Amino acid sequence: MVKKNKRFQGHFRKFRVAKFTGHPQYVYDEDGNDYKVIGITESSVTNGVENIPLDVNPEPNRTDKAYIRPKPDRVDKGVRNVRLKGWRFAASDKPKVKKVIEDEGKRKKKKPCK
């Protein structure tokens, strides 16, 4: 019998690792032992890089400004995390998220150092 791969459902999580310091992440795909994520923050600039403003905060019952990081990242599936319930992007923000995801695929892969 052939096992069907079920379609990956995007969702929000908070990872407990020094790199993300508990900030929420949008998990949009998985690749082997890693999740592909986009960071969500309340800051317009992170580490000198401009973040992309969202029209509506994806966290339920929050009206303050929210941003997504312009460059996706990866997180090991084994990292301690918690799934965030009720979070969702507004229809007007989905094209912005989709563009960040598509642009990640177009970037050149870095050659490993020898």
Backbone as JSON Lines, residues from 0, in Angstrom:
{"i":0,"aa":"M","n":[0.84,-1.18,0.0],"ca":[0.0,0.0,0.0],"c":[0.89,1.25,0.0]}
{"i":1,"aa":"V","n":[0.53,2.24,-0.8],"ca":[1.29,3.48,-0.89],"c":[0.81,4.45,0.18]}
{"i":2,"aa":"K","n":[1.76,4.98,0.93],"ca":[1.42,5.93,2.0],"c":[1.35,7.34,1.4]}
{"i":3,"aa":"K","n":[0.22,8.0,1.58],"ca":[0.05,9.36,1.06],"c":[0.68,10.35,2.03]}
{"i":4,"aa":"N","n":[1.42,11.32,1.47],"ca":[1.93,12.4,2.3],"c":[0.8,13.4,2.51]}
{"i":5,"aa":"K","n":[0.51,13.68,3.78],"ca":[-0.55,14.65,4.01],"c":[0.03,16.06,3.83]}
{"i":6,"aa":"R","n":[-0.79,16.94,3.34],"ca":[-0.37,18.31,3.06],"c":[-0.03,19.03,4.35]}
{"i":7,"aa":"F","n":[1.1,19.75,4.34],"ca":[1.53,20.47,5.53],"c":[0.63,21.68,5.77]}
{"i":8,"aa":"Q","n":[0.17,21.85,6.98],"ca":[-0.68,22.97,7.36],"c":[0.16,24.02,8.09]}
{"i":9,"aa":"G","n":[0.21,25.23,7.57],"ca":[0.94,26.3,8.23],"c":[0.3,26.63,9.57]}
{"i":10,"aa":"H","n":[1.12,27.0,10.55],"ca":[0.61,27.33,11.87],"c":[1.63,28.17,12.62]}
{"i":11,"aa":"F","n":[1.26,28.64,13.78],"ca":[2.13,29.48,14.59],"c":[2.65,28.69,15.79]}
{"i":12,"aa":"R","n":[3.93,28.93,16.14],"ca":[4.54,28.29,17.31],"c":[5.47,29.29,17.99]}
{"i":13,"aa":"K","n":[5.74,29.0,19.26],"ca":[6.79,29.72,20.0],"c":[7.86,28.69,20.32]}
{"i":14,"aa":"F","n":[9.08,28.95,19.87],"ca":[10.2,28.06,20.11],"c":[11.03,28.59,21.27]}
{"i":15,"aa":"R","n":[11.52,27.7,22.11],"ca":[12.36,28.07,23.25],"c":[13.81,27.75,22.93]}
{"i":16,"aa":"V","n":[14.44,28.65,22.21],"ca":[15.85,28.51,21.86],"c":[16.44,29.92,21.82]}
{"i":17,"aa":"A","n":[17.71,30.05,22.16],"ca":[18.35,31.37,22.28],"c":[18.18,32.23,21.03]}
{"i":18,"aa":"K","n":[18.19,31.6,19.86],"ca":[18.1,32.35,18.61],"c":[16.78,33.12,18.48]}
{"i":19,"aa":"F","n":[15.69,32.56,18.97],"ca":[14.38,33.18,18.8],"c":[13.81,33.78,20.08]}
{"i":20,"aa":"T","n":[14.39,33.5,21.21],"ca":[14.02,34.07,22.52],"c":[12.51,34.1,22.76]}
{"i":21,"aa":"G","n":[11.81,33.07,22.35],"ca":[10.38,32.99,22.65],"c":[9.47,33.81,21.77]}
{"i":22,"aa":"H","n":[10.01,34.44,20.71],"ca":[9.15,35.18,19.79],"c":[8.31,34.18,18.99]}
{"i":23,"aa":"P","n":[7.08,34.56,18.64],"ca":[6.27,33.67,17.83],"c":[6.84,33.54,16.42]}
{"i":24,"aa":"Q","n":[6.65,32.38,15.84],"ca":[7.11,32.09,14.49],"c":[5.95,31.5,13.7]}
{"i":25,"aa":"Y","n":[5.87,31.84,12.42],"ca":[4.9,31.2,11.55],"c":[5.62,30.05,10.86]}
{"i":26,"aa":"V","n":[5.16,28.84,11.09],"ca":[5.76,27.65,10.48],"c":[5.01,27.39,9.18]}
{"i":27,"aa":"Y","n":[5.72,27.51,8.05],"ca":[5.04,27.36,6.77],"c":[5.4,26.08,6.03]}
{"i":28,"aa":"D","n":[6.43,25.36,6.48],"ca":[6.81,24.12,5.8],"c":[7.76,23.34,6.69]}
{"i":29,"aa":"E","n":[7.99,22.1,6.32],"ca":[8.99,21.29,7.01],"c":[9.93,20.69,5.98]}
{"i":30,"aa":"D","n":[11.18,20.51,6.38],"ca":[12.19,19.98,5.48],"c":[13.06,19.03,6.3]}
{"i":31,"aa":"G","n":[12.77,17.75,6.19],"ca":[13.51,16.76,6.97],"c":[13.27,16.97,8.45]}
{"i":32,"aa":"N","n":[14.33,17.27,9.21],"ca":[14.22,17.48,10.65],"c":[14.08,18.95,11.02]}
{"i":33,"aa":"D","n":[13.8,19.81,10.05],"ca":[13.68,21.24,10.31],"c":[12.3,21.76,9.93]}
{"i":34,"aa":"Y","n":[11.88,22.81,10.65],"ca":[10.72,23.59,10.25],"c":[11.24,24.83,9.53]}
{"i":35,"aa":"K","n":[10.54,25.28,8.5],"ca":[10.84,26.55,7.86],"c":[9.9,27.57,8.5]}
{"i":36,"aa":"V","n":[10.47,28.68,9.02],"ca":[9.67,29.63,9.79],"c":[9.91,31.07,9.35]}
{"i":37,"aa":"I","n":[8.91,31.91,9.64],"ca":[9.02,33.36,9.47],"c":[8.75,33.97,10.84]}
{"i":38,"aa":"G","n":[9.66,34.81,11.29],"ca":[9.53,35.43,12.6],"c":[8.5,36.54,12.62]}
{"i":39,"aa":"I","n":[7.83,36.69,13.76],"ca":[6.86,37.75,13.97],"c":[7.34,38.57,15.15]}
{"i":40,"aa":"T","n":[7.28,39.9,15.01],"ca":[7.81,40.76,16.05],"c":[6.98,42.04,16.15]}
{"i":41,"aa":"E","n":[7.22,42.81,17.2],"ca":[6.56,44.1,17.38],"c":[7.49,45.25,17.0]}
{"i":42,"aa":"S","n":[8.72,44.93,16.59],"ca":[9.72,45.93,16.27],"c":[9.79,46.17,14.76]}
{"i":43,"aa":"S","n":[9.94,47.43,14.37],"ca":[10.01,47.74,12.94],"c":[11.38,47.41,12.35]}
{"i":44,"aa":"V","n":[12.43,47.33,13.2],"ca":[13.78,47.0,12.76],"c":[14.37,45.96,13.7]}
{"i":45,"aa":"T","n":[14.97,44.93,13.14],"ca":[15.62,43.89,13.93],"c":[17.03,43.68,13.39]}
{"i":46,"aa":"N","n":[18.03,43.85,14.25],"ca":[19.43,43.69,13.85],"c":[19.77,44.53,12.62]}
{"i":47,"aa":"G","n":[19.24,45.74,12.53],"ca":[19.53,46.64,11.42],"c":[18.77,46.34,10.14]}
{"i":48,"aa":"V","n":[17.85,45.38,10.18],"ca":[17.08,45.01,8.99],"c":[15.63,45.45,9.19]}
{"i":49,"aa":"E","n":[15.09,46.16,8.17],"ca":[13.69,46.59,8.24],"c":[12.76,45.39,8.17]}
{"i":50,"aa":"N","n":[11.78,45.33,9.06],"ca":[10.77,44.28,9.04],"c":[9.58,44.74,8.21]}
{"i":51,"aa":"I","n":[8.76,43.8,7.77],"ca":[7.6,44.08,6.91],"c":[6.37,44.27,7.79]}
{"i":52,"aa":"P","n":[5.74,45.46,7.73],"ca":[4.57,45.71,8.59],"c":[3.35,44.9,8.13]}
{"i":53,"aa":"L","n":[2.59,44.43,9.11],"ca":[1.34,43.73,8.84],"c":[0.18,44.69,9.09]}
{"i":54,"aa":"D","n":[-0.92,44.51,8.37],"ca":[-2.09,45.36,8.56],"c":[-2.8,45.04,9.87]}
{"i":55,"aa":"V","n":[-2.84,43.76,10.22],"ca":[-3.54,43.3,11.43],"c":[-2.61,42.38,12.2]}
{"i":56,"aa":"N","n":[-2.57,42.54,13.52],"ca":[-1.76,41.66,14.36],"c":[-2.36,40.25,14.31]}
{"i":57,"aa":"P","n":[-1.54,39.22,14.02],"ca":[-2.07,37.86,13.93],"c":[-2.47,37.26,15.28]}
{"i":58,"aa":"E","n":[-1.99,37.86,16.38],"ca":[-2.35,37.36,17.71],"c":[-3.77,37.81,18.04]}
{"i":59,"aa":"P","n":[-4.62,36.88,18.48],"ca":[-6.01,37.24,18.8],"c":[-6.07,38.29,19.91]}
{"i":60,"aa":"N","n":[-7.0,39.22,19.79],"ca":[-7.27,40.25,20.79],"c":[-6.12,41.23,21.01]}
{"i":61,"aa":"R","n":[-5.21,41.36,20.05],"ca":[-4.12,42.34,20.13],"c":[-4.27,43.3,18.97]}
{"i":62,"aa":"T","n":[-4.19,44.6,19.26],"ca":[-4.35,45.6,18.21],"c":[-3.06,46.35,17.92]}
{"i":63,"aa":"D","n":[-1.99,46.12,18.7],"ca":[-0.75,46.84,18.45],"c":[-0.11,46.36,17.15]}
{"i":64,"aa":"K","n":[0.82,47.15,16.64],"ca":[1.46,46.89,15.35],"c":[2.29,45.61,15.4]}
{"i":65,"aa":"A","n":[2.25,44.82,14.34],"ca":[3.05,43.59,14.22],"c":[3.79,43.61,12.89]}
{"i":66,"aa":"Y","n":[4.92,42.91,12.85],"ca":[5.77,42.85,11.67],"c":[6.22,41.42,11.45]}
{"i":67,"aa":"I","n":[6.57,41.1,10.19],"ca":[7.22,39.81,9.91],"c":[8.63,40.08,9.45]}
{"i":68,"aa":"R","n":[9.51,39.14,9.74],"ca":[10.9,39.24,9.31],"c":[10.96,39.0,7.8]}
{"i":69,"aa":"P","n":[11.81,39.73,7.08],"ca":[11.85,39.59,5.62],"c":[12.58,38.34,5.14]}
{"i":70,"aa":"K","n":[13.3,37.65,6.03],"ca":[14.06,36.47,5.63],"c":[13.63,35.27,6.48]}
{"i":71,"aa":"P","n":[13.14,34.21,5.85],"ca":[12.76,33.02,6.6],"c":[13.97,32.36,7.27]}
{"i":72,"aa":"D","n":[13.69,31.5,8.22],"ca":[14.72,30.81,8.98],"c":[14.33,29.35,9.12]}
{"i":73,"aa":"R","n":[15.19,28.58,9.77],"ca":[14.92,27.16,10.03],"c":[15.09,26.88,11.51]}
{"i":74,"aa":"V","n":[14.26,25.96,12.02],"ca":[14.33,25.55,13.41],"c":[14.27,24.03,13.45]}
{"i":75,"aa":"D","n":[15.12,23.43,14.25],"ca":[15.12,21.98,14.43],"c":[13.79,21.56,15.07]}
{"i":76,"aa":"K","n":[13.19,20.49,14.59],"ca":[11.92,20.02,15.13],"c":[12.04,19.58,16.59]}
{"i":77,"aa":"G","n":[13.25,19.27,17.03],"ca":[13.45,18.79,18.4],"c":[13.48,19.9,19.44]}
{"i":78,"aa":"V","n":[13.49,21.16,19.02],"ca":[13.53,22.28,19.95],"c":[12.2,22.36,20.7]}
{"i":79,"aa":"R","n":[12.28,22.63,22.0],"ca":[11.07,22.74,22.81],"c":[10.21,23.89,22.28]}
{"i":80,"aa":"N","n":[8.92,23.63,22.09],"ca":[8.03,24.65,21.53],"c":[6.6,24.42,21.97]}
{"i":81,"aa":"V","n":[5.78,25.42,21.73],"ca":[4.36,25.32,22.02],"c":[3.59,25.89,20.83]}
{"i":82,"aa":"R","n":[2.53,25.2,20.43],"ca":[1.71,25.66,19.32],"c":[0.76,26.74,19.82]}
{"i":83,"aa":"L","n":[0.6,27.8,19.03],"ca":[-0.24,28.93,19.41],"c":[-1.61,28.8,18.74]}
{"i":84,"aa":"K","n":[-2.64,28.76,19.54],"ca":[-4.0,28.55,19.03],"c":[-4.67,29.9,18.71]}
{"i":85,"aa":"G","n":[-5.45,29.91,17.65],"ca":[-6.24,31.08,17.31],"c":[-5.5,32.15,16.51]}
{"i":86,"aa":"W","n":[-4.21,31.99,16.3],"ca":[-3.44,32.97,15.54],"c":[-3.72,32.78,14.05]}
{"i":87,"aa":"R","n":[-3.81,33.89,13.31],"ca":[-4.0,33.8,11.86],"c":[-3.67,35.13,11.22]}
{"i":88,"aa":"F","n":[-3.25,35.05,9.97],"ca":[-2.97,36.25,9.19],"c":[-4.27,36.76,8.59]}
{"i":89,"aa":"A","n":[-4.42,38.09,8.51],"ca":[-5.55,38.7,7.84],"c":[-5.4,38.47,6.34]}
{"i":90,"aa":"A","n":[-6.5,38.51,5.63],"ca":[-6.46,38.29,4.17],"c":[-5.54,39.3,3.49]}
{"i":91,"aa":"S","n":[-5.48,40.52,4.0],"ca":[-4.63,41.54,3.39],"c":[-3.14,41.29,3.65]}
{"i":92,"aa":"D","n":[-2.81,40.48,4.66],"ca":[-1.41,40.19,4.99],"c":[-0.89,38.92,4.31]}
{"i":93,"aa":"K","n":[-1.77,38.06,3.86],"ca":[-1.34,36.79,3.26],"c":[-0.45,36.97,2.03]}
{"i":94,"aa":"P","n":[-0.71,37.94,1.15],"ca":[0.21,38.14,0.02],"c":[1.62,38.54,0.45]}
{"i":95,"aa":"K","n":[1.74,39.31,1.53],"ca":[3.06,39.7,2.04],"c":[3.83,38.48,2.52]}
{"i":96,"aa":"V","n":[3.14,37.6,3.23],"ca":[3.77,36.38,3.74],"c":[4.16,35.48,2.58]}
{"i":97,"aa":"K","n":[3.27,35.35,1.61],"ca":[3.54,34.51,0.44],"c":[4.76,35.01,-0.33]}
{"i":98,"aa":"K","n":[4.9,36.33,-0.44],"ca":[6.05,36.91,-1.15],"c":[7.36,36.58,-0.43]}
{"i":99,"aa":"V","n":[7.38,36.65,0.89],"ca":[8.59,36.32,1.66],"c":[8.95,34.86,1.43]}
{"i":100,"aa":"I","n":[7.95,33.98,1.42],"ca":[8.19,32.55,1.21],"c":[8.72,32.3,-0.2]}
{"i":101,"aa":"E","n":[8.13,32.94,-1.2],"ca":[8.57,32.75,-2.58],"c":[9.96,33.32,-2.81]}
{"i":102,"aa":"D","n":[10.26,34.47,-2.22],"ca":[11.58,35.08,-2.37],"c":[12.68,34.21,-1.76]}
{"i":103,"aa":"E","n":[12.36,33.47,-0.72],"ca":[13.34,32.59,-0.08],"c":[13.8,31.5,-1.04]}
{"i":104,"aa":"G","n":[12.91,31.01,-1.87],"ca":[13.25,29.98,-2.84],"c":[14.11,30.5,-3.97]}
{"i":105,"aa":"K","n":[14.06,31.81,-4.23],"ca":[14.82,32.41,-5.32],"c":[16.24,32.77,-4.93]}
{"i":106,"aa":"R","n":[16.51,32.88,-3.63],"ca":[17.85,33.26,-3.17],"c":[18.85,32.18,-3.49]}
{"i":107,"aa":"K","n":[20.07,32.63,-3.77],"ca":[21.14,31.68,-4.04],"c":[21.53,30.97,-2.76]}
{"i":108,"aa":"K","n":[21.79,29.7,-2.88],"ca":[22.28,28.92,-1.75],"c":[23.72,29.24,-1.51]}
{"i":109,"aa":"K","n":[24.11,29.41,-0.25],"ca":[25.5,29.67,0.08],"c":[26.29,28.37,-0.05]}
{"i":110,"aa":"K","n":[27.49,28.5,-0.58],"ca":[28.36,27.33,-0.67],"c":[28.95,27.07,0.7]}
{"i":111,"aa":"P","n":[29.01,25.81,1.12],"ca":[29.59,25.52,2.43],"c":[31.07,25.84,2.46]}
{"i":112,"aa":"C","n":[31.53,26.3,3.61],"ca":[32.95,26.6,3.79],"c":[33.75,25.31,3.88]}
{"i":113,"aa":"K","n":[34.93,25.33,3.32],"ca":[35.77,24.12,3.36],"c":[36.81,24.22,4.44]}
